[in-house]
Amino acid sequence: MNAKNKMSIADIVYNAVCGILFILFALVCVFPFYYLFICTISDPSLVEVGKIVLWPRGITLKNYIEVSRLPNLANATMITLGRTVIGTGSTLLITSYLAYFFTKTQMWGRKFWYRMVVATMYFSAGMIPVYLNNKMLGLLNSFWIYIIPGLVGVYNMILVKTSMEALPAELEESALLDGAGYLTRFAKIVIPLQKPILATVGLFSAVGHWNDFFTTQLYITKPKLYTLQFLLYEFQNQVKNAAAQINSASEAMGQGSTNIQPTGIRLTLTAIVIIPIMLVYPFIQKYYVKGVMIGAVKG
């Protein structure tokens, strides 16, 4: 290391302090998830009295095994997975296609329609008119209530539109000379170059679909259409009854009472809901920051 690149004592101290602070901040962020996990694999009786702090004790998978016996859990998981996959895919398709056409100056009334769409970010008819509208569309007690109302996210559309506007116009012009239409250019030129922003929008949409329980609470009365989050919401409100259901189910199967504790049920259900969506993030993390930055360059 030459003299010009040699760090001063002040720089070394500054870097060390920043490193320590970042490590502490990371630990603060990670610890709640770690604590949640170790509680779900520890002896339920020890969790109930608060004796689990830094490491698991009496390691067991009893909580997960018993929670799997909760009524409607498997069906709610499939509904949530289906909603997340179909909802995210359709939202990406519709939102990106709308954004693409808003980048075209040839679009009739482009500025007017763009402003009308953006205005929906600030003005809403309200819960009751929206409920009545969905009812008239026949979406109550239908799986499609999870998909259709959220097909277009205006904020996400703005991010995608801004990213598309950063592409060199020559790319599409050369394809146009070869006779490519809008759909061909959109599918074969524009979309393949939008991976960062689409990964970002996909993450926003997937998390929104996975975590939503209010749609189920408002529009669904059929248990077969309950989502995992709504099931968790119900069990969180009636956690003692949930524990009693599990113990009763075990006794009915001739296995005796499992003595499952309410706290163990609550934490295990929470882990089941949180862990899957957390596992998605590492696969798209490399696109996330880049996608947000691209979409925020201009509005």
Contacts in CASP RR format, 6 or more apart in sequence:
PFRMAT RR
TARGET T0000
AUTHOR 0000-0000-0000
METHOD contacts of the structure
MODEL  1
MNAKNKMSIADIVYNAVCGILFILFALVCVFPFYYLFICTISDPSLVEVG
KIVLWPRGITLKNYIEVSRLPNLANATMITLGRTVIGTGSTLLITSYLAY
FFTKTQMWGRKFWYRMVVATMYFSAGMIPVYLNNKMLGLLNSFWIYIIPG
LVGVYNMILVKTSMEALPAELEESALLDGAGYLTRFAKIVIPLQKPILAT
VGLFSAVGHWNDFFTTQLYITKPKLYTLQFLLYEFQNQVKNAAAQINSAS
EAMGQGSTNIQPTGIRLTLTAIVIIPIMLVYPFIQKYYVKGVMIGAVKG
7 15 0 8 1.000
33 274 0 8 1.000
33 278 0 8 1.000
35 52 0 8 1.000
36 267 0 8 1.000
36 270 0 8 1.000
36 271 0 8 1.000
36 274 0 8 1.000
37 271 0 8 1.000
38 52 0 8 1.000
38 55 0 8 1.000
38 56 0 8 1.000
39 47 0 8 1.000
39 52 0 8 1.000
39 56 0 8 1.000
39 263 0 8 1.000
39 264 0 8 1.000
39 267 0 8 1.000
40 63 0 8 1.000
40 64 0 8 1.000
40 264 0 8 1.000
40 267 0 8 1.000
40 268 0 8 1.000
40 271 0 8 1.000
41 56 0 8 1.000
41 59 0 8 1.000
41 60 0 8 1.000
41 61 0 8 1.000
41 63 0 8 1.000
41 64 0 8 1.000
42 52 0 8 1.000
42 56 0 8 1.000
42 57 0 8 1.000
42 58 0 8 1.000
42 59 0 8 1.000
42 60 0 8 1.000
43 57 0 8 1.000
43 58 0 8 1.000
43 60 0 8 1.000
44 62 0 8 1.000
44 63 0 8 1.000
44 259 0 8 1.000
44 260 0 8 1.000
44 261 0 8 1.000
44 263 0 8 1.000
44 264 0 8 1.000
45 259 0 8 1.000
45 261 0 8 1.000
46 52 0 8 1.000
46 57 0 8 1.000
46 58 0 8 1.000
47 261 0 8 1.000
47 263 0 8 1.000
47 264 0 8 1.000
47 267 0 8 1.000
48 261 0 8 1.000
48 262 0 8 1.000
48 263 0 8 1.000
48 264 0 8 1.000
51 57 0 8 1.000
62 258 0 8 1.000
62 260 0 8 1.000
63 260 0 8 1.000
63 264 0 8 1.000
63 265 0 8 1.000
63 267 0 8 1.000
63 268 0 8 1.000
64 268 0 8 1.000
64 272 0 8 1.000
66 246 0 8 1.000
66 250 0 8 1.000
66 258 0 8 1.000
66 260 0 8 1.000
67 73 0 8 1.000
67 246 0 8 1.000
67 265 0 8 1.000
67 268 0 8 1.000
67 269 0 8 1.000
67 272 0 8 1.000
68 74 0 8 1.000
69 246 0 8 1.000
69 249 0 8 1.000
69 250 0 8 1.000
70 231 0 8 1.000
70 235 0 8 1.000
70 242 0 8 1.000
70 245 0 8 1.000
70 246 0 8 1.000
71 245 0 8 1.000
72 223 0 8 1.000
72 224 0 8 1.000
72 226 0 8 1.000
72 231 0 8 1.000
73 228 0 8 1.000
73 231 0 8 1.000
75 224 0 8 1.000
75 226 0 8 1.000
76 226 0 8 1.000
76 227 0 8 1.000
76 228 0 8 1.000
76 230 0 8 1.000
76 231 0 8 1.000
77 228 0 8 1.000
79 143 0 8 1.000
79 225 0 8 1.000
79 226 0 8 1.000
79 227 0 8 1.000
79 228 0 8 1.000
80 209 0 8 1.000
80 210 0 8 1.000
80 227 0 8 1.000
80 228 0 8 1.000
80 229 0 8 1.000
83 143 0 8 1.000
83 146 0 8 1.000
83 147 0 8 1.000
83 209 0 8 1.000
83 227 0 8 1.000
84 206 0 8 1.000
84 209 0 8 1.000
84 210 0 8 1.000
86 147 0 8 1.000
87 146 0 8 1.000
87 147 0 8 1.000
87 150 0 8 1.000
87 151 0 8 1.000
87 205 0 8 1.000
87 209 0 8 1.000
88 202 0 8 1.000
88 205 0 8 1.000
88 206 0 8 1.000
88 209 0 8 1.000
89 202 0 8 1.000
89 205 0 8 1.000
90 147 0 8 1.000
90 151 0 8 1.000
91 150 0 8 1.000
91 151 0 8 1.000
91 152 0 8 1.000
91 153 0 8 1.000
91 156 0 8 1.000
91 201 0 8 1.000
91 202 0 8 1.000
91 205 0 8 1.000
92 198 0 8 1.000
92 201 0 8 1.000
92 202 0 8 1.000
92 205 0 8 1.000
94 151 0 8 1.000
94 152 0 8 1.000
95 151 0 8 1.000
95 152 0 8 1.000
95 153 0 8 1.000
95 156 0 8 1.000
95 157 0 8 1.000
95 160 0 8 1.000
95 201 0 8 1.000
96 160 0 8 1.000
96 191 0 8 1.000
96 194 0 8 1.000
96 198 0 8 1.000
96 201 0 8 1.000
97 186 0 8 1.000
98 117 0 8 1.000
98 152 0 8 1.000
98 157 0 8 1.000
99 157 0 8 1.000
99 158 0 8 1.000
99 160 0 8 1.000
99 161 0 8 1.000
99 164 0 8 1.000
100 160 0 8 1.000
100 161 0 8 1.000
100 164 0 8 1.000
100 182 0 8 1.000
100 186 0 8 1.000
100 190 0 8 1.000
101 107 0 8 1.000
101 182 0 8 1.000
102 110 0 8 1.000
102 113 0 8 1.000
102 114 0 8 1.000
102 117 0 8 1.000
102 157 0 8 1.000
102 161 0 8 1.000
103 161 0 8 1.000
103 164 0 8 1.000
103 165 0 8 1.000
104 110 0 8 1.000
104 182 0 8 1.000
107 113 0 8 1.000
117 152 0 8 1.000
117 154 0 8 1.000
117 157 0 8 1.000
118 154 0 8 1.000
118 158 0 8 1.000
120 154 0 8 1.000
121 154 0 8 1.000
121 155 0 8 1.000
124 130 0 8 1.000
125 133 0 8 1.000
127 218 0 8 1.000
130 149 0 8 1.000
131 218 0 8 1.000
131 219 0 8 1.000
134 140 0 8 1.000
134 145 0 8 1.000
134 149 0 8 1.000
134 219 0 8 1.000
137 148 0 8 1.000
139 145 0 8 1.000
139 148 0 8 1.000
139 149 0 8 1.000
139 219 0 8 1.000
140 219 0 8 1.000
140 220 0 8 1.000
141 219 0 8 1.000
141 220 0 8 1.000
141 221 0 8 1.000
141 222 0 8 1.000
141 225 0 8 1.000
142 225 0 8 1.000
143 225 0 8 1.000
145 215 0 8 1.000
145 219 0 8 1.000
145 220 0 8 1.000
146 209 0 8 1.000
146 212 0 8 1.000
146 215 0 8 1.000
146 227 0 8 1.000
156 201 0 8 1.000
156 204 0 8 1.000
156 205 0 8 1.000
158 295 0 8 1.000
158 299 0 8 1.000
159 197 0 8 1.000
159 200 0 8 1.000
159 201 0 8 1.000
159 291 0 8 1.000
159 292 0 8 1.000
159 294 0 8 1.000
159 295 0 8 1.000
159 296 0 8 1.000
160 194 0 8 1.000
160 197 0 8 1.000
160 198 0 8 1.000
160 201 0 8 1.000
160 295 0 8 1.000
162 294 0 8 1.000
162 295 0 8 1.000
162 296 0 8 1.000
162 297 0 8 1.000
162 298 0 8 1.000
162 299 0 8 1.000
163 194 0 8 1.000
163 196 0 8 1.000
163 197 0 8 1.000
163 291 0 8 1.000
163 294 0 8 1.000
163 295 0 8 1.000
164 190 0 8 1.000
164 194 0 8 1.000
165 298 0 8 1.000
166 294 0 8 1.000
166 297 0 8 1.000
167 190 0 8 1.000
167 193 0 8 1.000
171 189 0 8 1.000
171 193 0 8 1.000
172 185 0 8 1.000
172 189 0 8 1.000
172 190 0 8 1.000
175 181 0 8 1.000
175 184 0 8 1.000
175 185 0 8 1.000
175 188 0 8 1.000
175 189 0 8 1.000
176 185 0 8 1.000
180 188 0 8 1.000
180 189 0 8 1.000
191 198 0 8 1.000
195 287 0 8 1.000
196 287 0 8 1.000
196 288 0 8 1.000
196 290 0 8 1.000
196 291 0 8 1.000
196 294 0 8 1.000
197 291 0 8 1.000
197 294 0 8 1.000
197 295 0 8 1.000
199 284 0 8 1.000
199 287 0 8 1.000
199 288 0 8 1.000
199 291 0 8 1.000
200 284 0 8 1.000
200 287 0 8 1.000
200 288 0 8 1.000
200 291 0 8 1.000
200 292 0 8 1.000
202 284 0 8 1.000
203 280 0 8 1.000
203 281 0 8 1.000
203 284 0 8 1.000
203 288 0 8 1.000
206 277 0 8 1.000
206 280 0 8 1.000
207 277 0 8 1.000
210 229 0 8 1.000
210 273 0 8 1.000
210 276 0 8 1.000
210 277 0 8 1.000
211 229 0 8 1.000
211 277 0 8 1.000
212 227 0 8 1.000
212 229 0 8 1.000
213 227 0 8 1.000
213 229 0 8 1.000
213 230 0 8 1.000
213 232 0 8 1.000
213 233 0 8 1.000
215 227 0 8 1.000
216 225 0 8 1.000
216 226 0 8 1.000
216 227 0 8 1.000
216 229 0 8 1.000
216 230 0 8 1.000
217 230 0 8 1.000
217 233 0 8 1.000
220 226 0 8 1.000
220 230 0 8 1.000
226 234 0 8 1.000
228 272 0 8 1.000
228 273 0 8 1.000
229 273 0 8 1.000
231 269 0 8 1.000
232 269 0 8 1.000
232 270 0 8 1.000
232 272 0 8 1.000
232 273 0 8 1.000
235 242 0 8 1.000
235 265 0 8 1.000
235 266 0 8 1.000
235 269 0 8 1.000
236 266 0 8 1.000
236 269 0 8 1.000
239 262 0 8 1.000
239 265 0 8 1.000
239 266 0 8 1.000
240 262 0 8 1.000
242 262 0 8 1.000
242 265 0 8 1.000
242 269 0 8 1.000
243 260 0 8 1.000
243 261 0 8 1.000
243 262 0 8 1.000
243 264 0 8 1.000
243 265 0 8 1.000
246 258 0 8 1.000
246 260 0 8 1.000
246 265 0 8 1.000
247 257 0 8 1.000
247 258 0 8 1.000
247 259 0 8 1.000
247 260 0 8 1.000
250 256 0 8 1.000
250 257 0 8 1.000
250 258 0 8 1.000
251 257 0 8 1.000
281 288 0 8 1.000
END
